[in-house]
Amino acid sequence: MNGTGGPADILLDLRGLKCPLPVLHTRKALARAAGGTRIIVRCTDPMSAIDIPHLAHETGARLEEKTQAEGVLTFRLVAPGPVSGER
């Protein structure tokens, strides 16, 4: 739990991995996560700037934030579906 009663955040440190691995790992995490889980993805592959937002759109995940600093892209996604414990 993250202190607010919701699911805990998941951090994916995918720095150094090349396309298509960042998007594949992110897709797997989204598939396993309960609805409302925040997934933070950090990667260095430039193609992720296109691939991760496209994956979010494709899966129904919400892209809350996308930043880039010092060559690291960071995405904050929220897994689709009902929040754990809600109906």
N, CA, C and O atoms as a Tinker XYZ file with bonds, in Angstrom:
   348  protein
     1  N      0.838000   -1.180000    0.000000    73     2
     2  CA     0.000000    0.000000    0.000000    64     1     3
     3  C      0.884000    1.245000    0.000000    63     2     4     5
     4  O      2.032000    1.207000    0.444000    81     3
     5  N      0.329000    2.352000   -0.507000    73     3     6
     6  CA     1.129000    3.558000   -0.631000    64     5     7
     7  C      0.811000    4.598000    0.427000    63     6     8     9
     8  O      1.209000    5.753000    0.278000    81     7
     9  N      0.114000    4.233000    1.483000    73     7    10
    10  CA    -0.203000    5.166000    2.544000    64     9    11
    11  C     -1.540000    5.869000    2.338000    63    10    12    13
    12  O     -2.044000    6.515000    3.256000    81    11
    13  N     -2.117000    5.752000    1.155000    73    11    14
    14  CA    -3.405000    6.377000    0.873000    64    13    15
    15  C     -4.493000    5.324000    0.737000    63    14    16    17
    16  O     -5.625000    5.644000    0.372000    81    15
    17  N     -4.165000    4.082000    1.026000    73    15    18
    18  CA    -5.138000    3.010000    0.911000    64    17    19
    19  C     -5.180000    2.377000   -0.460000    63    18    20    21
    20  O     -5.875000    1.382000   -0.664000    81    19
    21  N     -4.441000    2.942000   -1.410000    73    19    22
    22  CA    -4.407000    2.400000   -2.767000    64    21    23
    23  C     -3.249000    1.439000   -2.932000    63    22    24    25
    24  O     -2.485000    1.203000   -1.996000    81    23
    25  N     -3.122000    0.883000   -4.130000    73    23    26
    26  CA    -2.026000   -0.051000   -4.384000    64    25    27
    27  C     -0.669000    0.655000   -4.353000    63    26    28    29
    28  O     -0.583000    1.856000   -4.610000    81    27
    29  N      0.370000   -0.084000   -4.043000    73    27    30
    30  CA     1.724000    0.470000   -3.998000    64    29    31
    31  C      2.217000    0.786000   -5.402000    63    30    32    33
    32  O      1.824000    0.140000   -6.374000    81    31
    33  N      3.089000    1.794000   -5.495000    73    31    34
    34  CA     3.707000    2.135000   -6.775000    64    33    35
    35  C      4.669000    1.033000   -7.197000    63    34    36    37
    36  O      5.239000    0.330000   -6.363000    81    35
    37  N      4.836000    0.899000   -8.506000    73    35    38
    38  CA     5.808000   -0.033000   -9.078000    64    37    39
    39  C      6.841000    0.799000   -9.816000    63    38    40    41
    40  O      6.482000    1.641000  -10.639000    81    39
    41  N      8.116000    0.577000   -9.536000    73    39    42
    42  CA     9.194000    1.282000  -10.224000    64    41    43
    43  C      9.885000    0.318000  -11.171000    63    42    44    45
    44  O     10.363000   -0.737000  -10.755000    81    43
    45  N      9.937000    0.682000  -12.447000    73    43    46
    46  CA    10.662000   -0.100000  -13.449000    64    45    47
    47  C     11.888000    0.691000  -13.862000    63    46    48    49
    48  O     11.764000    1.714000  -14.536000    81    47
    49  N     13.063000    0.237000  -13.472000    73    47    50
    50  CA    14.310000    0.875000  -13.884000    64    49    51
    51  C     14.812000    0.136000  -15.114000    63    50    52    53
    52  O     15.446000   -0.914000  -15.006000    81    51
    53  N     14.525000    0.691000  -16.276000    73    51    54
    54  CA    14.845000    0.037000  -17.543000    64    53    55
    55  C     15.962000    0.766000  -18.277000    63    54    56    57
    56  O     16.115000    0.620000  -19.489000    81    55
    57  N     16.733000    1.544000  -17.546000    73    55    58
    58  CA    17.845000    2.274000  -18.163000    64    57    59
    59  C     18.839000    1.289000  -18.761000    63    58    60    61
    60  O     19.189000    0.278000  -18.152000    81    59
    61  N     19.283000    1.614000  -19.974000    73    59    62
    62  CA    20.256000    0.770000  -20.658000    64    61    63
    63  C     19.635000   -0.261000  -21.581000    63    62    64    65
    64  O     20.325000   -0.809000  -22.440000    81    63
    65  N     18.351000   -0.538000  -21.426000    73    63    66
    66  CA    17.684000   -1.500000  -22.309000    64    65    67
    67  C     17.282000   -0.816000  -23.612000    63    66    68    69
    68  O     16.894000    0.352000  -23.616000    81    67
    69  N     17.377000   -1.542000  -24.701000    73    67    70
    70  CA    17.040000   -1.020000  -26.031000    64    69    71
    71  C     15.689000   -1.555000  -26.483000    63    70    72    73
    72  O     15.214000   -2.589000  -26.014000    81    71
    73  N     15.089000   -0.819000  -27.405000    73    71    74
    74  CA    13.818000   -1.189000  -28.029000    64    73    75
    75  C     13.918000   -2.619000  -28.576000    63    74    76    77
    76  O     14.894000   -2.951000  -29.249000    81    75
    77  N     12.949000   -3.445000  -28.304000    73    75    78
    78  CA    11.622000   -3.192000  -27.738000    64    77    79
    79  C     11.498000   -3.508000  -26.251000    63    78    80    81
    80  O     10.387000   -3.519000  -25.720000    81    79
    81  N     12.615000   -3.767000  -25.563000    73    79    82
    82  CA    12.536000   -4.251000  -24.179000    64    81    83
    83  C     11.824000   -3.308000  -23.209000    63    82    84    85
    84  O     11.029000   -3.788000  -22.401000    81    83
    85  N     12.065000   -1.982000  -23.241000    73    83    86
    86  CA    11.344000   -1.130000  -22.286000    64    85    87
    87  C      9.820000   -1.243000  -22.402000    63    86    88    89
    88  O      9.126000   -1.335000  -21.389000    81    87
    89  N      9.308000   -1.237000  -23.611000    73    87    90
    90  CA     7.855000   -1.316000  -23.777000    64    89    91
    91  C      7.335000   -2.714000  -23.408000    63    90    92    93
    92  O      6.225000   -2.834000  -22.890000    81    91
    93  N      8.104000   -3.749000  -23.662000    73    91    94
    94  CA     7.674000   -5.104000  -23.299000    64    93    95
    95  C      7.591000   -5.269000  -21.780000    63    94    96    97
    96  O      6.630000   -5.843000  -21.267000    81    95
    97  N      8.595000   -4.768000  -21.067000    73    95    98
    98  CA     8.578000   -4.840000  -19.596000    64    97    99
    99  C      7.426000   -4.010000  -19.029000    63    98   100   101
   100  O      6.776000   -4.414000  -18.065000    81    99
   101  N      7.183000   -2.851000  -19.635000    73    99   102
   102  CA     6.098000   -1.989000  -19.172000    64   101   103
   103  C      4.748000   -2.646000  -19.423000    63   102   104   105
   104  O      3.868000   -2.600000  -18.563000    81   103
   105  N      4.577000   -3.250000  -20.581000    73   103   106
   106  CA     3.320000   -3.947000  -20.900000    64   105   107
   107  C      3.061000   -5.065000  -19.879000    63   106   108   109
   108  O      1.935000   -5.231000  -19.411000    81   107
   109  N      4.098000   -5.822000  -19.539000    73   107   110
   110  CA     3.955000   -6.920000  -18.576000    64   109   111
   111  C      3.554000   -6.380000  -17.200000    63   110   112   113
   112  O      2.695000   -6.954000  -16.530000    81   111
   113  N      4.177000   -5.274000  -16.784000    73   111   114
   114  CA     3.843000   -4.681000  -15.485000    64   113   115
   115  C      2.403000   -4.180000  -15.468000    63   114   116   117
   116  O      1.700000   -4.358000  -14.474000    81   115
   117  N      1.955000   -3.554000  -16.558000    73   115   118
   118  CA     0.572000   -3.080000  -16.642000    64   117   119
   119  C     -0.413000   -4.245000  -16.573000    63   118   120   121
   120  O     -1.455000   -4.145000  -15.926000    81   119
   121  N     -0.083000   -5.337000  -17.237000    73   119   122
   122  CA    -0.972000   -6.502000  -17.262000    64   121   123
   123  C     -1.122000   -7.129000  -15.875000    63   122   124   125
   124  O     -2.176000   -7.674000  -15.550000    81   123
   125  N     -0.083000   -7.053000  -15.072000    73   123   126
   126  CA    -0.100000   -7.673000  -13.739000    64   125   127
   127  C     -0.631000   -6.747000  -12.652000    63   126   128   129
   128  O     -1.038000   -7.210000  -11.586000    81   127
   129  N     -0.631000   -5.446000  -12.914000    73   127   130
   130  CA    -0.967000   -4.466000  -11.884000    64   129   131
   131  C     -2.473000   -4.353000  -11.676000    63   130   132   133
   132  O     -3.261000   -4.479000  -12.612000    81   131
   133  N     -2.843000   -4.116000  -10.437000    73   131   134
   134  CA    -4.246000   -3.830000  -10.122000    64   133   135
   135  C     -4.599000   -2.455000  -10.673000    63   134   136   137
   136  O     -3.735000   -1.588000  -10.800000    81   135
   137  N     -5.865000   -2.264000  -10.998000    73   135   138
   138  CA    -6.307000   -0.962000  -11.476000    64   137   139
   139  C     -5.943000    0.130000  -10.483000    63   138   140   141
   140  O     -6.084000   -0.050000   -9.273000    81   139
   141  N     -5.478000    1.258000  -10.995000    73   139   142
   142  CA    -5.098000    2.374000  -10.144000    64   141   143
   143  C     -3.657000    2.345000   -9.677000    63   142   144   145
   144  O     -3.180000    3.319000   -9.094000    81   143
   145  N     -2.952000    1.248000   -9.920000    73   143   146
   146  CA    -1.547000    1.165000   -9.534000    64   145   147
   147  C     -0.737000    2.134000  -10.386000    63   146   148   149
   148  O     -0.886000    2.175000  -11.608000    81   147
   149  N      0.109000    2.903000   -9.739000    73   147   150
   150  CA     0.984000    3.826000  -10.450000    64   149   151
   151  C      2.272000    3.081000  -10.806000    63   150   152   153
   152  O      2.898000    2.457000   -9.949000    81   151
   153  N      2.654000    3.155000  -12.069000    73   151   154
   154  CA     3.878000    2.516000  -12.552000    64   153   155
   155  C      4.809000    3.615000  -13.040000    63   154   156   157
   156  O      4.467000    4.380000  -13.941000    81   155
   157  N      5.978000    3.683000  -12.442000    73   155   158
   158  CA     6.975000    4.680000  -12.811000    64   157   159
   159  C      8.046000    3.968000  -13.617000    63   158   160   161
   160  O      8.676000    3.022000  -13.143000    81   159
   161  N      8.242000    4.437000  -14.843000    73   159   162
   162  CA     9.169000    3.802000  -15.777000    64   161   163
   163  C     10.317000    4.763000  -16.046000    63   162   164   165
   164  O     10.095000    5.911000  -16.432000    81   163
   165  N     11.540000    4.295000  -15.844000    73   163   166
   166  CA    12.735000    5.081000  -16.170000    64   165   167
   167  C     13.510000    4.337000  -17.239000    63   166   168   169
   168  O     13.833000    3.160000  -17.079000    81   167
   169  N     13.811000    5.030000  -18.336000    73   167   170
   170  CA    14.538000    4.378000  -19.425000    64   169   171
   171  C     15.393000    5.395000  -20.176000    63   170   172   173
   172  O     15.206000    6.605000  -20.051000    81   171
   173  N     16.330000    4.876000  -20.953000    73   171   174
   174  CA    17.242000    5.721000  -21.718000    64   173   175
   175  C     17.096000    5.547000  -23.218000    63   174   176   177
   176  O     17.711000    6.293000  -23.980000    81   175
   177  N     16.310000    4.595000  -23.660000    73   175   178
   178  CA    16.126000    4.366000  -25.092000    64   177   179
   179  C     15.249000    5.474000  -25.675000    63   178   180   181
   180  O     14.109000    5.638000  -25.239000    81   179
   181  N     15.754000    6.245000  -26.656000    73   179   182
   182  CA    14.980000    7.352000  -27.224000    64   181   183
   183  C     13.636000    6.925000  -27.825000    63   182   184   185
   184  O     12.691000    7.713000  -27.833000    81   183
   185  N     13.539000    5.701000  -28.322000    73   183   186
   186  CA    12.278000    5.229000  -28.905000    64   185   187
   187  C     11.168000    5.114000  -27.858000    63   186   188   189
   188  O      9.985000    5.095000  -28.201000    81   187
   189  N     11.547000    5.038000  -26.596000    73   187   190
   190  CA    10.550000    4.959000  -25.527000    64   189   191
   191  C      9.679000    6.211000  -25.477000    63   190   192   193
   192  O      8.539000    6.154000  -25.018000    81   191
   193  N     10.207000    7.335000  -25.944000    73   191   194
   194  CA     9.431000    8.578000  -25.966000    64   193   195
   195  C      8.188000    8.431000  -26.837000    63   194   196   197
   196  O      7.190000    9.117000  -26.620000    81   195
   197  N      8.249000    7.546000  -27.811000    73   195   198
   198  CA     7.109000    7.257000  -28.685000    64   197   199
   199  C      6.369000    6.012000  -28.195000    63   198   200   201
   200  O      5.141000    5.995000  -28.112000    81   199
   201  N      7.141000    4.975000  -27.873000    73   199   202
   202  CA     6.554000    3.664000  -27.565000    64   201   203
   203  C      5.719000    3.631000  -26.283000    63   202   204   205
   204  O      4.641000    3.036000  -26.273000    81   203
   205  N      6.191000    4.254000  -25.211000    73   203   206
   206  CA     5.474000    4.171000  -23.929000    64   205   207
   207  C      4.138000    4.931000  -23.991000    63   206   208   209
   208  O      3.123000    4.384000  -23.560000    81   207
   209  N      4.099000    6.171000  -24.509000    73   207   210
   210  CA     2.788000    6.821000  -24.642000    64   209   211
   211  C      1.831000    6.040000  -25.555000    63   210   212   213
   212  O      0.630000    5.983000  -25.290000    81   211
   213  N      2.358000    5.447000  -26.615000    73   211   214
   214  CA     1.518000    4.640000  -27.502000    64   213   215
   215  C      0.964000    3.426000  -26.750000    63   214   216   217
   216  O     -0.210000    3.085000  -26.896000    81   215
   217  N      1.805000    2.780000  -25.950000    73   215   218
   218  CA     1.357000    1.643000  -25.141000    64   217   219
   219  C      0.251000    2.071000  -24.177000    63   218   220   221
   220  O     -0.742000    1.362000  -24.014000    81   219
   221  N      0.421000    3.223000  -23.542000    73   219   222
   222  CA    -0.600000    3.715000  -22.613000    64   221   223
   223  C     -1.936000    3.880000  -23.335000    63   222   224   225
   224  O     -2.975000    3.455000  -22.832000    81   223
   225  N     -1.905000    4.486000  -24.491000    73   223   226
   226  CA    -3.132000    4.683000  -25.274000    64   225   227
   227  C     -3.753000    3.335000  -25.658000    63   226   228   229
   228  O     -4.965000    3.145000  -25.567000    81   227
   229  N     -2.905000    2.420000  -26.082000    73   227   230
   230  CA    -3.350000    1.100000  -26.543000    64   229   231
   231  C     -3.987000    0.270000  -25.424000    63   230   232   233
   232  O     -4.944000   -0.467000  -25.663000    81   231
   233  N     -3.459000    0.388000  -24.214000    73   231   234
   234  CA    -3.920000   -0.442000  -23.098000    64   233   235
   235  C     -4.969000    0.238000  -22.223000    63   234   236   237
   236  O     -5.591000   -0.409000  -21.381000    81   235
   237  N     -5.165000    1.535000  -22.419000    73   235   238
   238  CA    -6.099000    2.268000  -21.573000    64   237   239
   239  C     -5.470000    2.797000  -20.300000    63   238   240   241
   240  O     -6.167000    3.338000  -19.441000    81   239
   241  N     -4.150000    2.648000  -20.168000    73   239   242
   242  CA    -3.455000    3.207000  -19.008000    64   241   243
   243  C     -3.439000    4.729000  -19.144000    63   242   244   245
   244  O     -3.453000    5.262000  -20.253000    81   243
   245  N     -3.409000    5.412000  -18.020000    73   243   246
   246  CA    -3.349000    6.873000  -18.036000    64   245   247
   247  C     -1.893000    7.307000  -17.895000    63   246   248   249
   248  O     -1.205000    6.891000  -16.963000    81   247
   249  N     -1.424000    8.142000  -18.817000    73   247   250
   250  CA    -0.076000    8.703000  -18.745000    64   249   251
   251  C     -0.178000   10.004000  -17.961000    63   250   252   253
   252  O     -0.628000   11.020000  -18.490000    81   251
   253  N      0.240000    9.972000  -16.705000    73   251   254
   254  CA     0.138000   11.150000  -15.837000    64   253   255
   255  C      1.251000   12.148000  -16.094000    63   254   256   257
   256  O      1.044000   13.359000  -16.016000    81   255
   257  N      2.436000   11.632000  -16.402000    73   255   258
   258  CA     3.578000   12.529000  -16.541000    64   257   259
   259  C      4.647000   11.887000  -17.410000    63   258   260   261
   260  O      4.855000   10.674000  -17.388000    81   259
   261  N      5.322000   12.745000  -18.180000    73   259   262
   262  CA     6.462000   12.314000  -18.999000    64   261   263
   263  C      7.518000   13.396000  -18.859000    63   262   264   265
   264  O      7.266000   14.560000  -19.173000    81   263
   265  N      8.711000   13.012000  -18.382000    73   263   266
   266  CA     9.793000   13.980000  -18.230000    64   265   267
   267  C     11.081000   13.407000  -18.806000    63   266   268   269
   268  O     11.224000   12.197000  -18.982000    81   267
   269  N     12.010000   14.308000  -19.093000    73   267   270
   270  CA    13.329000   13.890000  -19.562000    64   269   271
   271  C     14.364000   14.773000  -18.891000    63   270   272   273
   272  O     14.260000   15.999000  -18.924000    81   271
   273  N     15.359000   14.152000  -18.284000    73   271   274
   274  CA    16.444000   14.873000  -17.631000    64   273   275
   275  C     17.705000   14.034000  -17.705000    63   274   276   277
   276  O     17.703000   12.852000  -17.359000    81   275
   277  N     18.770000   14.650000  -18.156000    73   275   278
   278  CA    20.079000   13.998000  -18.222000    64   277   279
   279  C     20.023000   12.673000  -18.965000    63   278   280   281
   280  O     20.656000   11.700000  -18.554000    81   279
   281  N     19.268000   12.632000  -20.057000    73   279   282
   282  CA    19.202000   11.435000  -20.890000    64   281   283
   283  C     18.291000   10.333000  -20.384000    63   282   284   285
   284  O     18.216000    9.263000  -20.989000    81   283
   285  N     17.598000   10.582000  -19.281000    73   283   286
   286  CA    16.688000    9.574000  -18.728000    64   285   287
   287  C     15.249000   10.040000  -18.928000    63   286   288   289
   288  O     14.865000   11.126000  -18.493000    81   287
   289  N     14.476000    9.208000  -19.584000    73   287   290
   290  CA    13.041000    9.451000  -19.750000    64   289   291
   291  C     12.316000    8.808000  -18.575000    63   290   292   293
   292  O     12.591000    7.662000  -18.219000    81   291
   293  N     11.393000    9.546000  -17.976000    73   291   294
   294  CA    10.601000    9.018000  -16.869000    64   293   295
   295  C      9.128000    9.188000  -17.208000    63   294   296   297
   296  O      8.682000   10.272000  -17.580000    81   295
   297  N      8.389000    8.107000  -17.073000    73   295   298
   298  CA     6.954000    8.101000  -17.341000    64   297   299
   299  C      6.237000    7.671000  -16.073000    63   298   300   301
   300  O      6.675000    6.752000  -15.380000    81   299
   301  N      5.133000    8.342000  -15.777000    73   299   302
   302  CA     4.289000    7.913000  -14.662000    64   301   303
   303  C      2.949000    7.504000  -15.254000    63   302   304   305
   304  O      2.193000    8.335000  -15.756000    81   303
   305  N      2.671000    6.208000  -15.184000    73   303   306
   306  CA     1.449000    5.628000  -15.733000    64   305   307
   307  C      0.550000    5.157000  -14.597000    63   306   308   309
   308  O      1.022000    4.854000  -13.501000    81   307
   309  N     -0.742000    5.099000  -14.871000    73   307   310
   310  CA    -1.687000    4.509000  -13.922000    64   309   311
   311  C     -2.382000    3.364000  -14.642000    63   310   312   313
   312  O     -2.982000    3.549000  -15.701000    81   311
   313  N     -2.292000    2.183000  -14.052000    73   311   314
   314  CA    -2.878000    0.984000  -14.660000    64   313   315
   315  C     -4.390000    1.135000  -14.794000    63   314   316   317
   316  O     -5.047000    1.675000  -13.904000    81   315
   317  N     -4.936000    0.655000  -15.910000    73   315   318
   318  CA    -6.381000    0.754000  -16.121000    64   317   319
   319  C     -7.147000   -0.250000  -15.268000    63   318   320   321
   320  O     -6.570000   -1.179000  -14.705000    81   319
   321  N     -8.439000   -0.047000  -15.186000    73   319   322
   322  CA    -9.293000   -0.988000  -14.468000    64   321   323
   323  C     -9.711000   -0.445000  -13.127000    63   322   324   325
   324  O     -9.234000    0.605000  -12.698000    81   323
   325  N    -10.600000   -1.156000  -12.461000    73   323   326
   326  CA   -11.075000   -0.703000  -11.156000    64   325   327
   327  C     -9.954000   -0.744000  -10.131000    63   326   328   329
   328  O     -9.117000   -1.647000  -10.136000    81   327
   329  N     -9.953000    0.245000   -9.259000    73   327   330
   330  CA    -8.956000    0.299000   -8.191000    64   329   331
   331  C     -9.211000   -0.862000   -7.250000    63   330   332   333
   332  O    -10.358000   -1.170000   -6.927000    81   331
   333  N     -8.138000   -1.505000   -6.810000    73   331   334
   334  CA    -8.251000   -2.648000   -5.907000    64   333   335
   335  C     -9.113000   -2.277000   -4.698000    63   334   336   337
   336  O     -8.886000   -1.253000   -4.055000    81   335
   337  N    -10.094000   -3.112000   -4.400000    73   335   338
   338  CA   -10.977000   -2.869000   -3.272000    64   337   339
   339  C    -12.251000   -2.128000   -3.645000    63   338   340   341
   340  O    -13.166000   -2.028000   -2.827000    81   339
   341  N    -12.327000   -1.604000   -4.872000    73   339   342
   342  CA   -13.532000   -0.909000   -5.344000    64   341   343
   343  C    -14.320000   -1.819000   -6.255000    63   342   344   345
   344  O    -13.777000   -2.783000   -6.795000    81   343
   345  N    -15.579000   -1.529000   -6.430000    73   343   346
   346  CA   -16.419000   -2.297000   -7.354000    64   345   347
   347  C    -17.065000   -1.389000   -8.336000    63   346   348
   348  O    -17.813000   -1.846000   -9.201000    81   347
